[in-house]
Amino acid sequence: MDGFWAGILSAAWLGVLTSISPCPLASNIAAVSFLSKRIAHPFLVFVSGLAYTLGRMVSYAALGWIIISSLLSVPQAAQFLQKYMGKALGPLLIITGLILLEIITLRFPGVSLSEKHHNKLTEAGAPGAFLLGFIFALAFCPISAALFFGSLIPLALNNNSGALLPFIYGIGTGLPVLLFAVAIALGITSLSHWFRKITKLEYYTRRITGGIFILVGLYYMGIYILKIF
């Protein structure tokens, strides 16, 4: 598998892992459930869930594009990244892995939305759901912040992919949300059971991913810094 497809699959997996992390998963299910209570027709529930998911995808893609374009548009920054990105990737992956393993804990300021504005967006149909998803995507938790800023952005810079990998990441974050929207539209009532299942699955997948990040980070450090490989 070449570097391009490895980057695509990595970005998608990071997005899925972000979406099933406890904080984003709880907020996504709450948002989609709240949307469903304001809509009578199941198909419109699905449409609103899809619009919410698209809002998250566009938000991540736009934020990633802004960050990457800003860094690469400055010649000094572009030269610095070209020269040192390989060396920086190892420590960044190790730190991200330690955060995923909860060995390092941090607090990350997010974006909040008042109940008044929240209600207005949910009453606006699909456009409001889109904006709700766009805004909620910016409410980073420690895990999602580590995955986005500590792994995805360096990965995108290292692959010279522009906004492609952030967009793929957004698709990954949206897939589980869309599945819950479909489940609600179909009238599945045992969502709490599946919520517990996914939360338990996330516990193990996050730790496995954290361990892989640390090993890959050590490998990159061995190549670019220690020169032992």
C-alpha positions in Angstrom: 0.0 0.0 0.0 1.5 3.4 -1.0 1.7 6.4 1.2 -1.4 8.1 -0.3 -3.8 5.3 0.5 -2.2 4.7 3.9 -2.9 8.4 4.6 -6.5 8.0 3.5 -7.2 5.0 5.6 -5.3 6.5 8.6 -7.4 9.7 8.4 -10.7 7.7 8.1 -9.7 5.6 11.2 -8.8 8.7 13.2 -12.2 10.2 12.3 -14.1 7.0 13.4 -12.1 6.8 16.6 -12.9 10.5 17.3 -16.6 9.9 16.7 -16.9 6.9 19.1 -14.9 8.6 21.9 -17.2 9.2 24.9 -17.4 13.0 24.7 -18.1 13.4 20.9 -20.3 10.3 20.9 -22.5 11.5 23.7 -22.9 15.0 22.1 -23.6 13.5 18.7 -26.3 11.1 20.0 -27.8 13.8 22.1 -27.9 16.2 19.1 -29.4 13.6 16.7 -31.9 12.5 19.3 -32.9 16.1 20.0 -33.4 16.7 16.3 -35.6 13.6 16.0 -37.9 14.9 18.7 -38.7 18.0 16.7 -39.5 16.1 13.5 -42.4 13.8 12.9 -41.5 12.1 9.6 -38.8 9.5 9.8 -37.3 10.5 6.4 -36.9 14.1 7.6 -35.1 12.7 10.7 -32.7 11.0 8.4 -32.2 14.2 6.3 -31.5 16.2 9.4 -29.1 13.6 10.7 -27.3 13.7 7.3 -27.2 17.5 7.3 -25.7 17.4 10.9 -23.1 14.9 9.7 -22.2 17.0 6.6 -21.8 20.0 8.9 -19.2 18.2 11.0 -17.4 17.0 7.8 -17.3 20.5 6.3 -16.2 22.0 9.7 -13.2 19.6 10.0 -12.3 20.0 6.3 -12.4 23.8 6.5 -10.4 24.0 9.8 -7.8 21.6 8.4 -7.5 23.5 5.1 -7.1 26.9 7.0 -4.4 25.5 9.2 -2.5 23.7 6.4 -2.8 26.5 3.9 -1.7 29.1 6.5 1.4 27.1 7.3 2.3 26.4 3.7 1.6 29.9 2.4 4.5 31.3 4.5 7.8 30.4 2.8 9.7 30.2 6.1 7.1 28.0 7.6 6.9 25.7 4.5 10.7 25.3 4.5 10.7 24.6 8.2 8.0 22.0 7.9 9.8 20.4 4.9 13.0 20.2 6.9 11.8 19.2 10.3 8.3 17.5 9.8 9.8 14.1 9.7 11.7 14.7 12.9 8.6 16.2 14.6 6.2 13.5 13.6 7.8 10.9 15.9 7.4 12.9 19.2 4.0 14.1 18.1 2.7 10.6 17.6 4.2 9.5 21.0 2.5 12.4 22.8 -0.8 11.6 21.0 -0.4 8.0 22.0 0.2 8.9 25.6 -3.0 11.1 25.6 -5.0 8.3 24.1 -3.7 6.0 26.8 -4.7 8.7 29.4 -1.1 8.8 30.7 -1.1 12.5 29.8 -4.2 14.5 30.5 -5.1 17.9 29.2 -7.9 20.4 29.0 -8.8 21.9 25.7 -11.1 25.0 25.3 -14.0 24.2 23.0 -16.9 26.0 21.4 -20.2 26.2 23.4 -23.7 27.0 22.3 -26.4 28.5 24.4 -29.7 26.6 24.8 -31.6 29.5 23.0 -29.4 29.3 19.9 -29.4 25.5 20.1 -33.2 25.5 20.0 -33.3 28.0 17.1 -30.9 25.8 15.0 -32.9 22.6 15.6 -36.1 24.4 14.6 -34.6 25.5 11.3 -34.7 22.0 9.8 -31.8 20.6 7.7 -29.9 24.0 7.4 -30.0 24.4 11.2 -28.9 20.8 11.6 -26.0 21.5 9.3 -24.9 24.5 11.3 -25.3 22.6 14.5 -23.0 19.9 13.3 -20.5 22.5 12.0 -20.4 24.2 15.4 -20.4 20.9 17.5 -17.4 19.7 15.5 -15.4 22.6 16.9 -16.2 21.6 20.5 -13.0 19.7 20.9 -12.5 17.3 23.8 -8.9 16.3 24.8 -9.1 13.0 22.8 -10.5 14.6 19.7 -8.1 17.5 20.0 -5.1 15.1 20.2 -6.3 13.1 17.2 -7.0 16.2 15.1 -4.1 18.5 15.9 -1.6 15.9 17.1 -2.1 13.3 14.4 -4.2 14.3 11.5 -2.7 17.8 10.8 0.9 16.4 10.9 -0.2 13.5 8.7 -1.7 15.9 6.1 1.3 18.1 6.1 3.6 15.1 5.7 1.6 13.8 2.8 1.1 17.2 1.1 -2.6 16.4 0.7 -4.1 19.8 1.5 -7.7 19.6 2.8 -8.2 16.0 1.5 -7.2 14.2 4.7 -9.2 16.5 7.0 -12.2 15.9 4.7 -11.7 12.1 4.9 -11.3 12.6 8.7 -14.7 14.4 8.7 -16.3 11.5 6.8 -14.9 9.1 9.4 -16.4 11.2 12.2 -19.7 11.4 10.4 -20.3 7.7 9.7 -21.2 6.6 13.3 -23.4 9.7 13.7 -25.2 8.9 10.4 -25.8 5.3 11.6 -27.5 6.6 14.7 -29.6 8.9 12.6 -30.7 6.0 10.5 -31.5 3.9 13.7 -33.6 6.7 15.1 -35.4 7.2 11.8 -36.2 3.5 11.7 -37.5 3.6 15.3 -34.9 1.5 17.0 -35.4 2.0 20.7 -32.4 0.1 22.2 -29.9 2.9 21.4 -28.7 2.9 25.0 -27.7 -0.7 24.7 -25.6 0.1 21.5 -24.2 3.2 23.2 -22.8 1.0 26.0 -21.4 -1.4 23.4 -19.7 1.3 21.4 -18.3 2.9 24.6 -16.8 -0.4 25.6 -15.4 -1.0 22.1 -13.9 2.5 22.1 -12.0 1.8 25.4 -10.0 -1.0 23.7 -9.7 0.5 20.2 -8.4 3.8 21.7 -5.7 2.0 23.7 -4.7 -0.2 20.8 -4.4 2.9 18.6 -2.5 4.7 21.3 0.0 1.8 21.6 0.4 1.8 17.8 1.0 5.5 17.8 3.8 5.2 20.4 5.5 2.4 18.4 5.2 4.3 15.1 6.5 7.4 16.9 9.5 5.5 18.2 10.1 4.2 14.7 10.0 7.7 13.2 12.4 8.9 16.0 14.7 6.0 15.2 14.8 7.0 11.5 14.9 10.8 11.6 16.4 11.6 14.9 18.5 8.7 16.2 19.4 7.4 12.7 19.4 3.8 13.9 17.3 2.3 11.1 
